[in-house]
Amino acid sequence: MPEYDHITSEEVQVLRSGLESLNISAPEKSLAQAIQYLDLLEKWNGAINLTAIRQRDRMLTLHLMDSWSLVSFLKESDSLLDVGSGGGFPGIPVALIRQDLSITLMESNQKKVAFLRQAKIELNLSHLEVMGERVEQSTPTKLFNVITCRAFSDLPEFVRATRHLLQKGGTWIAMKGAIPYDEINRLPTEIATTITPIQIPGLKAERHLIHLRLSN
């Protein structure tokens, strides 16, 4: 693939090994695009505060690998909403290796929205949509059967702000570090919770996916 000749084989190998650890497969093109995405993130980060993580190796782990931990929990043809997407996590990394999904990024900061739209163009992600609005005020033409966030809010606020966007029978998946017991205890009583511990390749810190469903 001559258009990806500038991609370093070392970084691609790190990603390939990480995906193997997560039991996920992806074509070489997707791995090259993931590196291209980090290049774009670094370029824009000088003008817009997209991420506080500046070290390249930590970006591979904390942005790409961490986002990809969500992939195994997404079914074919799911419609995924990434709320408070910021620099595009986890939505863009997921979009890079799951072409079968319809993915929407929602972000209210218009400078970050500009970055997300540019990333969509440069990475040729036709199955990705970017919505520049506050989630509480959003009135989209479609609902989503999976809604996720990585750093949007605590769990009760996450559910409250997005409940009108979730399809009947859908699932919220919040990406967290340590288990947020206090947040779980403050959820509405009709919300059923499942906690899944995950291991991110190259990361020793605790990570959990918190799955939430309406129980009635």
C-alpha positions in Angstrom: 0.0 0.0 0.0 2.2 2.9 -1.2 0.0 5.6 0.4 1.0 4.2 3.8 4.7 3.9 3.2 5.5 6.5 5.9 3.9 4.3 8.6 6.5 2.8 10.9 6.5 -1.0 11.1 7.2 -0.8 14.9 4.0 1.0 15.7 2.0 -1.3 13.4 3.4 -4.3 15.2 2.4 -2.9 18.5 -1.1 -2.4 17.3 -1.2 -5.9 15.7 0.0 -7.5 19.0 -2.5 -5.5 21.0 -5.4 -6.6 18.8 -4.3 -10.2 19.1 -4.4 -9.8 22.9 -7.9 -8.4 22.6 -8.9 -11.3 20.2 -9.8 -8.9 17.5 -8.8 -9.1 13.8 -8.2 -6.1 11.5 -6.8 -5.6 8.0 -3.4 -4.0 7.6 -5.1 -0.9 6.1 -7.0 -0.3 9.3 -3.8 -0.4 11.4 -2.1 2.1 9.0 -5.2 4.3 9.2 -5.0 4.1 13.0 -1.4 5.5 12.9 -2.6 8.1 10.4 -5.3 9.1 12.9 -2.7 9.6 15.7 -0.7 11.7 13.3 -3.7 13.9 12.7 -4.5 14.1 16.4 -0.9 15.3 17.2 -1.1 17.9 14.4 -4.3 19.4 15.6 -3.5 19.0 19.3 -1.1 22.0 19.1 -4.0 24.3 18.4 -6.9 22.5 20.1 -6.7 20.7 23.4 -7.9 17.3 22.1 -5.9 15.2 24.5 -3.5 15.7 27.4 -1.6 12.6 26.4 1.4 13.6 24.4 3.6 10.6 24.4 3.2 8.5 21.3 3.4 5.1 23.0 0.8 6.1 25.6 -1.5 7.3 22.8 -1.3 3.8 21.2 -2.3 2.3 24.5 -4.7 4.8 26.0 -6.5 5.9 22.9 -6.4 3.1 20.4 -6.1 -0.1 22.5 -8.5 1.2 25.1 -11.1 2.2 22.5 -10.8 -1.2 20.8 -11.7 -3.0 24.0 -15.2 -2.0 23.2 -15.3 -3.9 19.8 -16.0 -7.4 21.1 -19.2 -6.2 22.7 -20.7 -4.7 19.5 -22.8 -6.9 17.3 -22.9 -6.8 13.5 -24.8 -3.8 12.2 -25.2 -2.1 15.6 -25.8 1.6 15.5 -23.4 3.2 18.0 -23.5 6.7 19.5 -20.3 8.0 21.1 -21.3 10.8 23.4 -18.9 13.6 24.3 -16.5 12.2 21.7 -13.8 14.9 22.2 -10.9 13.8 20.0 -12.9 10.8 18.7 -12.5 8.2 21.4 -13.7 5.5 21.3 -15.8 6.1 18.1 -13.1 6.7 15.5 -10.8 3.8 16.5 -13.8 1.5 16.5 -14.9 2.8 13.1 -11.4 2.0 11.7 -11.9 -1.7 12.2 -15.7 -2.1 12.2 -16.9 -1.0 8.8 -20.2 -2.9 9.4 -21.3 -0.5 12.1 -23.2 2.8 11.8 -21.3 5.1 14.1 -22.2 8.6 15.3 -19.9 11.0 17.2 -21.6 13.7 19.3 -19.6 16.6 20.5 -20.7 20.1 21.6 -17.3 21.8 21.3 -17.2 23.2 17.8 -13.4 23.3 17.5 -13.4 19.6 18.3 -16.2 19.0 15.9 -14.1 20.6 13.2 -11.3 18.1 14.0 -13.7 15.1 14.0 -15.1 16.1 10.6 -11.6 16.5 9.1 -10.6 13.1 10.5 -13.7 11.6 8.9 -12.7 13.0 5.6 -9.0 12.1 5.7 -9.6 8.6 7.0 -12.4 8.0 4.5 -14.9 6.9 7.1 -18.2 6.9 5.2 -20.0 5.0 7.9 -19.2 7.7 10.5 -21.3 10.7 11.2 -20.4 13.7 13.3 -23.0 15.7 15.2 -22.0 19.1 16.6 -24.6 19.6 19.4 -25.3 19.0 23.1 -26.7 15.6 23.7 -29.4 16.8 26.0 -30.8 19.0 23.1 -30.3 16.5 20.4 -33.4 15.4 18.3 -31.9 13.0 15.7 -33.9 11.3 13.1 -32.8 7.8 14.4 -32.3 6.1 17.7 -29.3 4.0 18.7 -29.1 0.5 20.1 -25.7 1.1 21.8 -24.7 4.4 23.4 -21.1 4.7 24.8 -18.9 7.3 26.5 -15.4 7.4 27.9 -15.2 10.7 29.8 -18.6 12.3 29.3 -20.1 12.3 32.9 -20.9 10.1 35.8 -23.3 7.2 35.2 -26.6 8.8 36.4 -26.0 11.8 34.2 -25.0 9.7 31.3 -28.3 7.8 31.5 -30.4 10.9 32.1 -28.8 12.9 29.2 -29.1 10.1 26.6 -32.2 8.2 27.5 -34.2 9.8 24.7 -31.7 8.5 22.2 -31.6 4.8 23.1 -33.7 2.3 21.1 -36.0 0.0 23.0 -33.9 -2.9 24.3 -30.7 -1.0 23.7 -27.6 -0.8 25.9 -25.5 1.9 27.4 -21.8 1.0 27.7 -19.7 3.3 29.8 -15.9 3.0 29.8 -14.5 3.3 33.3 -11.3 2.7 35.3 -12.0 1.4 38.8 -15.6 0.2 39.4 -17.7 3.3 40.2 -19.8 1.9 43.0 -21.1 5.2 44.1 -22.3 6.1 40.6 -23.9 2.7 40.2 -25.8 3.1 43.5 -27.2 6.4 42.3 -28.7 5.0 39.1 -32.5 4.8 38.7 -33.9 1.5 40.1 -35.1 0.4 36.7 -31.5 0.3 35.3 -29.9 -3.2 35.3 -26.1 -3.2 35.6 -23.4 -5.6 34.3 -19.7 -5.0 35.0 -17.1 -6.4 32.7 -13.4 -6.2 33.7 -11.1 -5.7 30.7 -7.4 -5.9 30.3 -5.8 -3.3 27.9 -2.5 -4.5 26.4 0.3 -2.5 27.8 -1.8 -1.0 30.6 -1.6 -2.1 34.2 -4.4 0.2 35.5 -7.9 -1.1 36.1 -10.4 -0.8 33.3 -14.1 -1.8 33.3 -17.0 -1.7 30.9 -20.3 -0.8 32.7 -23.3 -2.2 30.7 -26.6 -0.6 31.5 -30.1 -1.7 30.4 -33.6 -0.8 31.3 -35.0 -3.8 33.2 -38.6 -3.2 32.2 
